[in-house]
Amino acid sequence: MTGADARVVVVGAGLAGLIAARDVAAAGAEVTVLEARDRVGGRMRGVPVSSGVVADGGAAYLGRQHTELLDLVSDHGLNLASTGMAGESTFLIDGERTTTASRVPPLDAVALGDLFDCLDDVVETVRPDAPWLTPDADRLDHLSAQRWLVDEVARADAHTFFPLFLGEMMAADPAAISVLHMAFYLRSGGGIRYLNAFEGGAQQWRIDGGAHLLTGALAAQLGDRVHVNQPVAAIDQDDDGVVVRCVADTDHAQSEFRTDRVIVALPPLLAQRIDFRPGLCTPRATTATGRGCAIKVHLGYPAPIWREGGQSGWSVSSTGPLLSTVDDSPPDGSAGVLTGFVTGAAASAFSALSPADQKDAALAHIGRLFPALPPPDTCCVTDWLAERYSRGCYAALFGPGDWLRLGPSLTEPHGRIHWAGTETSLEYFGLMEGAIRSGRRAAAEVIGAADARNNSRKVLV
Ligand SMILES: Cc1cc2nc3c(=O)[nH]c(=O)nc-3n(C[C@H](O)[C@H](O)[C@H](O)COP(=O)(O)OP(=O)(O)OC[C@H]3O[C@@H](n4cnc5c(N)ncnc54)[C@H](O)[C@@H]3O)c2cc1C
């Protein structure tokens, strides 16, 4: 890669941006990565739970279908930790606590069967390569998942389970997403059963030591090409090139970078905040676009002591704050880590509490789930709703009308500006795998554009 397109600025040092930067740097470009936070990794972040134990505050799990991610883990010499569980599950449904060997909540099996049959039907209908071209897309894109449930499934237990399922899978409140988005997300992620499963599914492994080790390793490879504390506010372009402007804050002066091409690797709600000149033909997000709502609560113990009582640590509750918990202890059992998930509407309520009240609410919930457990040594809350440079997680939620409006232009370059980020990937949208695939696609576009220019010059000469 030489000549006029040899300088590339990547905006955002999450997994997508770092992968894009790696690929364009390998093709010979002069790369600059601009990251708003004082750290890299974006939605991948390590949280120290106790001395020497770091848990995944953001993304954690992966499965066999995540082939690009598995390659990356192996290329960087990292290890996988199995999430395999032994012992009983705990369920707290409508205030009643039960323990059982099953991983499925003790709800009416016929109701859950009906729900999954209806979900299967709508998931099979969606066009994964172009959701906006799905038969009946207009109706499905303007119908909320909540309304769809009311119309399609009568049984009460399906209504209890559905928000828990969408909270777990998508960090979504069913009222906030279109049924087209729900169906697309479940299909894009490998199907309901794969996405929902630990063993043999999308939660089969964690990265030993934390998923943030990957983004740390990618950033280390890029070295001083990565600039933190550089929130991009404006991108101007003309026929000669692009100027990327970062805002000043109390500690950092305003800066600007001249370049030939830009890859914007941000969640859509944040890309939409950038002042593009000339303006975008299609927005990156609309007023219907929502943020996924997830908060992780890590409880640290001297050892995974629930295992001694025959408990797996896996739980599901029908009311918050901790709608599910899972055993995320280090593989050698040298410490105990229970991770609680607060998702959907429960996350919005939890986020509004003071840190002390969050801790009290989490500990009270753990006390109801596992009465025999002593209080944890530590309780760490990672609130993604409060993160201004993420605006929620696991991923953006496309609301009513969004797929028809935004979908066709999701990856369409705006002049010299290309788009990456997990929300631009039709494969594994919202997941780490989607982020990697989007970064690779955007890098290939930039490299391809440069090669096309250089080849046409050679022909002209
Ligand atoms: C709690 C949680 C649990 C999750 N669980 C899983 C899981 O188990 N498995 C899985 O595969 N995925 C999971 N995910 C999703 C996964 O983390 C994301 O899909 C992936 O990390 C997205 O990467 P990205 O590069 O597209 O975006 P991001 O990681 O969001 O990166 C964007 C970067 O841009 C920066 N930025 C924002 N605005 C600006 C600006 N104006 N200028 C410069 N920089 C800016 C941000 O600081 C950030 O570093 C989870 C996410 C969370 C938060």
Ligand as a Chemical Component Dictionary entry (heavy atoms), coordinates in Angstrom:
data_LIG
# 
_chem_comp.id                   LIG 
_chem_comp.type                 NON-POLYMER 
_chem_comp.pdbx_formal_charge   0 
_chem_comp.three_letter_code    LIG 
# 
loop_
_chem_comp_atom.comp_id 
_chem_comp_atom.atom_id 
_chem_comp_atom.alt_atom_id 
_chem_comp_atom.type_symbol 
_chem_comp_atom.charge 
_chem_comp_atom.model_Cartn_x 
_chem_comp_atom.model_Cartn_y 
_chem_comp_atom.model_Cartn_z 
_chem_comp_atom.pdbx_ordinal 
LIG C1  C1  C 0 -21.138 -6.085  29.860 1  
LIG C2  C2  C 0 -20.822 -6.574  28.466 2  
LIG C3  C3  C 0 -20.894 -7.921  28.200 3  
LIG C4  C4  C 0 -20.601 -8.396  26.924 4  
LIG N1  N1  N 0 -20.549 -9.735  26.729 5  
LIG C5  C5  C 0 -20.057 -10.211 25.566 6  
LIG C6  C6  C 0 -19.701 -11.584 25.453 7  
LIG O1  O1  O 0 -19.796 -12.341 26.427 8  
LIG N2  N2  N 0 -19.244 -12.026 24.252 9  
LIG C7  C7  C 0 -19.063 -11.189 23.183 10 
LIG O2  O2  O 0 -18.629 -11.646 22.120 11 
LIG N3  N3  N 0 -19.358 -9.860  23.286 12 
LIG C8  C8  C 0 -19.830 -9.360  24.445 13 
LIG N4  N4  N 0 -20.036 -8.021  24.595 14 
LIG C9  C9  C 0 -19.965 -7.149  23.396 15 
LIG C10 C10 C 0 -18.511 -6.808  22.996 16 
LIG O3  O3  O 0 -17.879 -6.214  24.072 17 
LIG C11 C11 C 0 -18.549 -5.844  21.810 18 
LIG O4  O4  O 0 -19.215 -6.447  20.716 19 
LIG C12 C12 C 0 -17.169 -5.442  21.290 20 
LIG O5  O5  O 0 -16.236 -5.255  22.304 21 
LIG C13 C13 C 0 -17.355 -4.150  20.475 22 
LIG O6  O6  O 0 -16.118 -3.695  19.976 23 
LIG P1  P1  P 0 -16.095 -2.399  19.054 24 
LIG O7  O7  O 0 -14.684 -2.132  18.739 25 
LIG O8  O8  O 0 -17.058 -2.555  17.949 26 
LIG O9  O9  O 0 -16.692 -1.211  19.955 27 
LIG P2  P2  P 0 -16.142 -0.584  21.321 28 
LIG O10 O10 O 0 -15.530 -1.631  22.166 29 
LIG O11 O11 O 0 -17.276 0.176   21.904 30 
LIG O12 O12 O 0 -14.996 0.412   20.851 31 
LIG C14 C14 C 0 -15.255 1.744   20.476 32 
LIG C15 C15 C 0 -14.110 2.597   21.011 33 
LIG O13 O13 O 0 -14.299 3.932   20.555 34 
LIG C16 C16 C 0 -14.012 4.830   21.620 35 
LIG N5  N5  N 0 -14.710 6.088   21.347 36 
LIG C17 C17 C 0 -16.017 6.385   21.543 37 
LIG N6  N6  N 0 -16.274 7.645   21.086 38 
LIG C18 C18 C 0 -15.122 8.129   20.590 39 
LIG C19 C19 C 0 -14.757 9.361   19.966 40 
LIG N7  N7  N 0 -15.619 10.359  19.745 41 
LIG N8  N8  N 0 -13.463 9.535   19.590 42 
LIG C20 C20 C 0 -12.543 8.546   19.782 43 
LIG N9  N9  N 0 -12.842 7.349   20.370 44 
LIG C21 C21 C 0 -14.114 7.149   20.747 45 
LIG C22 C22 C 0 -14.492 4.099   22.853 46 
LIG O14 O14 O 0 -13.893 4.613   24.014 47 
LIG C23 C23 C 0 -14.083 2.674   22.535 48 
LIG O15 O15 O 0 -12.779 2.390   22.984 49 
LIG C24 C24 C 0 -20.294 -7.491  25.868 50 
LIG C25 C25 C 0 -20.216 -6.132  26.140 51 
LIG C26 C26 C 0 -20.431 -5.669  27.433 52 
LIG C27 C27 C 0 -20.192 -4.220  27.731 53 
# 
loop_
_chem_comp_bond.comp_id 
_chem_comp_bond.atom_id_1 
_chem_comp_bond.atom_id_2 
_chem_comp_bond.value_order 
_chem_comp_bond.pdbx_ordinal 
LIG C1  C2  SING 1  
LIG C2  C3  SING 2  
LIG C2  C26 DOUB 3  
LIG C3  C4  DOUB 4  
LIG C4  N1  SING 5  
LIG C4  C24 SING 6  
LIG N1  C5  DOUB 7  
LIG C5  C6  SING 8  
LIG C5  C8  SING 9  
LIG C6  O1  DOUB 10 
LIG C6  N2  SING 11 
LIG N2  C7  SING 12 
LIG C7  O2  DOUB 13 
LIG C7  N3  SING 14 
LIG N3  C8  DOUB 15 
LIG C8  N4  SING 16 
LIG N4  C9  SING 17 
LIG N4  C24 SING 18 
LIG C9  C10 SING 19 
LIG C10 O3  SING 20 
LIG C10 C11 SING 21 
LIG C11 O4  SING 22 
LIG C11 C12 SING 23 
LIG C12 O5  SING 24 
LIG C12 C13 SING 25 
LIG C13 O6  SING 26 
LIG O6  P1  SING 27 
LIG P1  O7  DOUB 28 
LIG P1  O8  SING 29 
LIG P1  O9  SING 30 
LIG O9  P2  SING 31 
LIG P2  O10 DOUB 32 
LIG P2  O11 SING 33 
LIG P2  O12 SING 34 
LIG O12 C14 SING 35 
LIG C14 C15 SING 36 
LIG C15 O13 SING 37 
LIG C15 C23 SING 38 
LIG O13 C16 SING 39 
LIG C16 N5  SING 40 
LIG C16 C22 SING 41 
LIG N5  C17 SING 42 
LIG N5  C21 SING 43 
LIG C17 N6  DOUB 44 
LIG N6  C18 SING 45 
LIG C18 C19 SING 46 
LIG C18 C21 DOUB 47 
LIG C19 N7  SING 48 
LIG C19 N8  DOUB 49 
LIG N8  C20 SING 50 
LIG C20 N9  DOUB 51 
LIG N9  C21 SING 52 
LIG C22 O14 SING 53 
LIG C22 C23 SING 54 
LIG C23 O15 SING 55 
LIG C24 C25 DOUB 56 
LIG C25 C26 SING 57 
LIG C26 C27 SING 58 
# 
